[in-house]
Amino acid sequence: MQMQMLSSSKVGMPITPKPWLKHLLSALKRLVLSDRKLPDKKSLYIRLGCRGDWPNVKPPGWDPSTADDSATSPDTL
């Protein structure tokens, strides 16, 4: 099932940015600049299936139902 969204121009509303959007983008930029490896770590987390081990991404094959929290995480990205 594919959902379609109407653009604001189709419903007669002007396209204006939300007032909080500038602050959101600024905060996101600061977050990424504070940890240059963050996008790579998040990409790895998603590729491994969002297994619930964020932010300490465990190696491939890690099973949250059988693994303990003492396992080391690969922070070598």
C-alpha positions in Angstrom: 0.0 0.0 0.0 1.5 3.3 -1.0 0.4 6.5 0.7 0.5 9.8 -1.1 0.9 13.2 0.6 -0.5 16.3 -0.9 1.9 19.2 -1.2 0.8 22.3 0.5 0.3 24.1 -2.8 -2.4 21.6 -3.8 -4.4 22.4 -0.7 -4.1 26.1 -1.1 -1.6 26.8 1.7 1.6 28.7 1.2 4.9 26.8 1.6 6.7 28.2 4.6 9.3 26.6 6.8 8.2 25.7 10.3 9.7 28.1 12.9 11.4 25.2 14.8 13.0 23.7 11.6 16.0 26.1 11.7 16.7 25.1 15.3 16.3 21.4 14.6 18.7 21.6 11.7 21.2 23.6 13.7 21.0 21.0 16.6 21.5 18.2 14.1 24.5 19.8 12.6 26.1 20.3 16.1 25.4 16.7 16.9 27.1 15.4 13.8 30.0 17.8 14.1 30.6 16.8 17.7 31.1 13.1 16.7 32.4 12.7 13.1 31.9 8.9 13.3 28.2 9.2 14.3 26.8 8.9 10.7 28.9 5.8 10.1 27.9 4.2 13.4 24.2 4.9 12.8 24.5 3.4 9.3 26.1 0.3 10.7 23.4 0.0 13.3 20.7 0.2 10.7 22.5 -2.3 8.3 22.8 -4.8 11.2 19.0 -4.6 11.8 18.4 -2.1 14.6 18.9 -4.8 17.2 18.6 -2.5 20.3 22.3 -2.2 21.0 22.6 1.5 20.2 24.9 3.4 20.9 27.3 0.5 21.6 26.9 -1.4 18.4 27.8 -5.1 18.8 29.5 -7.2 16.2 27.5 -9.1 13.5 25.8 -12.1 14.9 25.2 -10.6 18.3 21.9 -11.8 19.7 20.2 -9.5 22.4 18.3 -12.4 23.8 21.4 -14.5 24.6 24.2 -12.0 24.9 25.3 -10.2 28.1 26.1 -6.5 28.3 29.8 -7.1 29.1 30.6 -7.7 25.4 32.9 -5.0 23.9 31.6 -2.9 21.1 33.5 -2.2 17.9 34.2 1.6 18.0 36.7 1.3 15.2 34.7 3.1 12.5 
